[in-house]
């Protein structure tokens, strides 16, 4: 997901997205262990998307505390 879209999202939407991404990573990890994962790149991109989401959520929390 593009960082611009994440910055436009509300904090509640970011937390929902974070939960969904964590579930997706869990499923990918399970598929990998079972040998059913077609592309290991999906796992890597999912982790990067989660990191982006967490970074933007932290930025928004810091901005809210600063006000």
C-alpha positions as CSV (number, residue, x, y, z in Angstrom):
1,X,0.0,0.0,0.0
2,X,1.2,3.5,-0.8
3,X,2.3,5.7,2.1
4,X,0.2,8.6,0.9
5,X,-3.0,6.4,1.3
6,X,-1.9,5.4,4.8
7,X,-1.4,9.0,5.8
8,X,-5.0,9.9,4.7
9,X,-6.5,7.1,6.9
10,X,-8.0,7.7,10.3
11,X,-6.3,6.1,13.4
12,X,-9.1,3.6,13.8
13,X,-8.8,2.5,10.2
14,X,-5.0,2.1,10.6
15,X,-5.6,-0.2,13.6
16,X,-8.0,-2.3,11.6
17,X,-5.6,-2.5,8.7
18,X,-2.8,-3.5,11.1
19,X,-4.9,-6.4,12.5
20,X,-5.8,-7.6,9.0
21,X,-2.1,-7.4,7.9
22,X,-1.0,-9.4,11.0
23,X,-3.6,-12.1,10.2
24,X,-2.4,-12.2,6.6
25,X,1.3,-12.6,7.7
26,X,0.2,-15.4,10.0
27,X,-1.5,-17.2,7.2
28,X,1.4,-16.8,4.9
29,X,3.8,-18.1,7.6
30,X,1.5,-21.1,8.0
31,X,1.4,-21.7,4.3
32,X,5.2,-21.5,4.1
33,X,5.6,-24.1,6.9
34,X,3.3,-26.4,5.0
35,X,5.1,-25.9,1.8
36,X,2.1,-24.4,0.1
37,X,3.4,-20.8,-0.3
38,X,3.9,-20.0,-4.0
39,X,6.0,-16.9,-3.6
40,X,8.1,-15.9,-0.7
41,X,8.0,-12.4,-1.9
42,X,4.4,-12.1,-0.7
43,X,5.6,-12.7,2.8
44,X,8.3,-10.0,2.5
45,X,5.9,-7.4,1.0
46,X,3.3,-8.1,3.6
47,X,5.8,-7.5,6.4
48,X,6.9,-4.2,4.8
49,X,3.3,-3.1,4.5
50,X,2.8,-3.8,8.2
51,X,5.9,-1.8,9.0
52,X,4.6,1.1,7.0
53,X,1.3,0.9,8.8
54,X,2.9,0.8,12.2
55,X,5.1,3.8,11.3
56,X,2.3,6.0,10.2
57,X,0.2,5.0,13.3
58,X,3.1,6.0,15.5
59,X,3.5,9.3,13.7
60,X,-0.2,10.0,14.2
61,X,0.0,9.1,17.9
62,X,3.0,11.4,18.4
63,X,1.2,14.2,16.5
64,X,-1.9,13.8,18.7
65,X,0.1,14.0,21.9
66,X,1.9,17.1,20.7
67,X,-1.3,19.1,20.2
